[in-house]
């Protein structure tokens, strides 16, 4: 044991050196009731990385209009997909499972501590970083579970992490895993997962949509690389599957507000395809590492209804990679690559 006779009375013992790996996804409300939804939406929509509006104007709109109306509307949507057994959202269930499987795969090295957090909601980034710090982690790898980089996702994870570090006198060394939108293991995981799911369907899709979360077009003009990274993911997936742009189409979903967002819009494309006589489609969502409201409710329910109402017949929402074997292969590859030199 180290000589601690020189330390002042009451000084905490220094724990053994460890390395932390923190998986972070977007976030989730704690429940589907009005006030739980309101707390979550307030934290999310108050982030200046998410809504780049004049702060005074946005504060008034958010607090006087949106937070009065939207919680009551979104609560029932979450309730449709809620994990009733665990009383939590699927995103929380899946992210926990991803963390547990990653921890099991690296359990042979006692120096590694794997945990998970949400950027908005619970468990918070601050709480898990504090726990890692207390456990002796002097090096921490942050893994934003976003295949494509955006200021509204990856950058805000970094903001919150750095904010937590400002309260630490003894800060751990920090690494942040970069986006993995063109990594071969990720493209292969998407392709093999899609092929496996298509093989289960009782119909053959005429068109496959690769639907990514949208963002205002203004963010692209300001220099955000997100659109370009989504386009490259779609292109590499087409090449791997030997499909052209008419067979695997790039679209963007989840618009919010009245400004122009990245196009083509997923819902408009789904409607247009049905009106043109396309009867069978499948939708894959490569920008989501885990199924959540946007995949399970917006795509699998809302867009399926849009397609069928416009004359379509068969609609399939392909599950995200989640904690599947291909999905975990991606996460392990990212983590082990970024930990090089640390153990």
C-alpha positions, 0 to 999 in steps of 0.5 A: 500500500502507498505511504499516506502518512504525509496526507492531512487528516481526513484526506480520502484514500486514493482508489486503484486506477481504473478506466471508465467507458460511458455510453450516452444516448439522447434521453427519455422522460421518466414517465408518460404523465404530463409533468414527467413529459414537461420536465424532459421536454424543458431540458431538451428544448432549452438546450441552445444546441438543439434550438438555435433561436434568439434565447429571449424569443425562444424562452417565451415560445417554449414556456408560454406555448410549447411546454403548455401543450406539447407534454399532453400530446407527446405523453400518449405517444410514449405510452404506445411504446412504453416498456410497461414491465420495467416502467421505462422507455425502450431507449432506456431498456436498450441502452442499459442492455448495450452497456451490460453486454459491453461490460460482459465482453470486457469483464476479463480486465478489472480496470474497465468500468462500463456505464451508461447515461442519457443527455436529457433525463436520467441517469444523468451524465453528471451522476455517472461521471461522478460515480466513475470518478469516485471509483477511481477512473482517472481516464474516461472514454465518452461514447456518444451513441450517434453514428453521424455527428451533429452539434445537436447530438454529439456536441451537446454530449460534450458540453454536458460532460465538460460542464460536469468536469468543471466541478472536479478538482482532480479531473480524469483524462478524457476521450470522446469517440468520434462518429462512425458513419462510414466505419466498415463494421457499422455498414456491415452491421446495417447490411446484415441486419437489414438482410436478416429482417427482410428475409423474415417479411412475407413480402418483398419491398419495392423500395427501402427508405433509409430514414435519418433524424432531420435538422433545420437546413440552416444548420447545414449552411452553418457548417454542420457535417450531419447531412453529408455523413448521413448521405455517405452512410446511405451511399455505402449501404447501397454499395454493400447491398448493390442497390441504386438510389431509387431502390434505397432512398435517403430521407429525413424525419422528425421535423419540429417547428415551421422552418425548412428542414433537410429534405426529402421528408420521410413522411412526404416520401412515404405518401408520394410512393403510395400515391405513385402505386408502390405497394410494399416498402421497408424503412431502416433508420441507420442514424438511431443506435437504439429503437425509441419514440422516433422509430417505434411510434413515428415510423412504425406507427405514424408513417405506416398509417400514412402509407396505407392511407395513401394506397400502400399495402405492406409497410415494414419498420426495420429494428435498429441495431440495438443490443443485437450481435451486429449492433454490439460488434459496432459498439465494441469496435468503437470502444476498443479502438478508442481505448488503445494506449490506455490499457 
